[in-house]
């Protein structure tokens, strides 16, 4: 966790009309956002960093590994109730990358909280609540050229994604983290007010209409269910068909994750 005195207020455009703070290095921006909430910062306040030493995933035992100055690491705090915030944030991240890549069809969302390019993880979302405030954290891979051996088959970055296209493709310069943050905040603001967000997210669903293995509940110990990925419901629930073509059987889940392996 950083020290409040270490936060620098930045001139980043924020559609939520709230401050944006930066800290060079921190344990996790989620902890920093909690400090900002405690000191009374308003709805929509943002904290981002270049280096995060103790990033974590949705499951406590999993860590978010980030290379120094190669990702956008941020948390936004909200003082209001927002339904399905992790999924809406995931859609906003997917839309952010879609603005920076020429082919949108290769961007997908692995329910509930990962954004992928060609099946490799570009970004992850983590949401928490203290009872009165919601915190949505995001880690967006930006300029990594390689990953540790245990991640290289499942992780990618904007830089690597761009390299998959023809050398004739013309790209704007790689955005700085604060530029990427502005795009993300704009897309998040739009998504939170989009009544069709779940339909748009369903269209991006990884493995949609394919047979999958789904781990219900705790991803490390939950029940494994095999079925066809159908889509995402109006409340953000994941819908699986465990029946047959003749007799479909749709089941809805609010927790769990799609297994990487069939």
GICOR-V919697 format. One record per backbone hydrogen bond with DSSP energy under -1.0 kcal/mol. NH is the residue of the N-H (numbers start at 0). CO is the residue of the C=O. Records with the same first field share a line. If there is no record, write none. Layout:
NH = CO / CO
This chain:
5 = 2
6 = 3
7 = 21
9 = 19
16 = 13
20 = 45
21 = 7
22 = 47
25 = 50
31 = 27
32 = 28
33 = 29
34 = 30
35 = 31
36 = 32
37 = 33
38 = 34
39 = 36
40 = 35
43 = 76
44 = 41
45 = 18
46 = 74
47 = 20
48 = 72
52 = 25
53 = 26
56 = 61
61 = 58
63 = 54
68 = 49
69 = 66
71 = 139
72 = 48
73 = 137
74 = 46
75 = 135
76 = 44
77 = 133
87 = 83
88 = 84
89 = 85
90 = 86
91 = 87
92 = 88
93 = 89
94 = 90
95 = 91
96 = 92
97 = 93
98 = 94
99 = 96
106 = 103
107 = 115
108 = 203
109 = 113
113 = 109
114 = 122
115 = 107
116 = 119
117 = 105
119 = 116
120 = 153
121 = 114
122 = 114
123 = 138
124 = 112
125 = 136
127 = 134
129 = 132
133 = 77
134 = 127
135 = 75
136 = 125
137 = 73
138 = 123
139 = 71
140 = 121
141 = 69
142 = 69
150 = 147
151 = 147
153 = 150
154 = 150
155 = 120
158 = 141
160 = 156
161 = 157
162 = 158
163 = 160
164 = 161
168 = 165
179 = 175
180 = 176
181 = 177
182 = 178
183 = 179
184 = 180
185 = 181
186 = 182
187 = 183
188 = 184
189 = 185
190 = 186
191 = 187
193 = 190
196 = 193
199 = 195
200 = 196
201 = 197
202 = 198
203 = 200
204 = 201
205 = 108
207 = 204
208 = 228
209 = 206
211 = 226
213 = 224
214 = 256
215 = 222
216 = 254
220 = 217
221 = 217
224 = 213
226 = 211
227 = 240
228 = 209
229 = 238
230 = 238
232 = 236
235 = 232
237 = 252
238 = 230
239 = 250
240 = 227
241 = 248
243 = 246
250 = 239
252 = 237
256 = 214
257 = 110
258 = 212
